[in-house]
């Protein structure tokens, strides 16, 4: 029973390392010039007009977080 605390600690550290690695992978995907799961756009990979989102005109852009920037859409 003495080693239970040490074993628990090791399992906890391994779990945290795996979770943090997965989170880091997801963060790195935005901005890699590929349209990955969960991204609306990525750097230059974005539809060129706002018709896609039911606006009349404008240029659709991509935010740093890989979501659509509709500030030029009307």
N, C-alpha and C positions, 0 to 999 in steps of 0.2 A: 504494500500500500504506500510505502514511502515514495516510490517512483511515479505514482499516479499524477502528482502535480507537474513533474518534469515532462511526462508523456503528454499531458493535456497542453502544456505550454508549447511543445514542439508541434503538435497537431494544429494548434491555433496559429502559430507562425507560418506554417505551410499553407494553411487556408488563406491567411491574409496575403501572402505572397502571390498565390494563384489569383485571388480576386483583384488585387492591384494590377497585376500583369494584364488581365482581361480588360480592365478599365482603360489602361494605357493604350492597348491595341485599338480600342474603339475611338479614343481621342485622336490618335494618329491617322485614322482613316479620313477624317475631314481635311481637305486640302491636298489630297494625293492625286488630284486630277483624274479620279475614277469615281463613278457614281456607285457608292456602296449602299447597303441596306440602311434605311432610316434617313438617308440624305435626299433632300429635294433637288439639290444642285451641288456642284463642286468646282470651284474656281471658274474655269471657262466652259464647263459643261452645264449649260443652262439654255433653255429655249430663248430665242432672240426677241420674241414679242410677248406682250401681256395677254394676248387672246386666250392663252392656255388657262388663265385664271379669270376669264370672263370680263376683262377690261376692254375698253374700246381701242386704245392705242398706248404706246410707250415701249420702253425697253426694260425687260425683266433682267435683274441682276442677281448675283449670289452674295449672301452675307458670309462673314468669316466662319459662322457656325454651320454652314452648308444648308441654310434655309433661304427661301426666296426673299429678295429685296424688291418690293413693289413700289418704292418711293417715286419712281418715274412713270408708273402706270396711272392711267386716267380712265 
